[in-house]
């Protein structure tokens, strides 16, 4: 799975396009150059799990 890193402003401008293109890509959203959020696809057949409550520091 590949990873794309984008700034929160870019994510806000292109949110729908980024989500539609997720496929097998994980997106790390940054704020002021620091990781802020993680967006990843839910793959079919993947075991169900509770959402992560981890904070990226």
C-alpha angles and dihedrals in degrees: 000000000000127000129221122195118205138167118253091244091056090047091052091051096045103026098130094045092048093050092048090052096047097107102141096341125113115211122209112199116207133201117199088350094303125110109263108164142004124221118189135164124254105235120216112254092021114138113259115248138170115268113267117255093192118130117220109226 
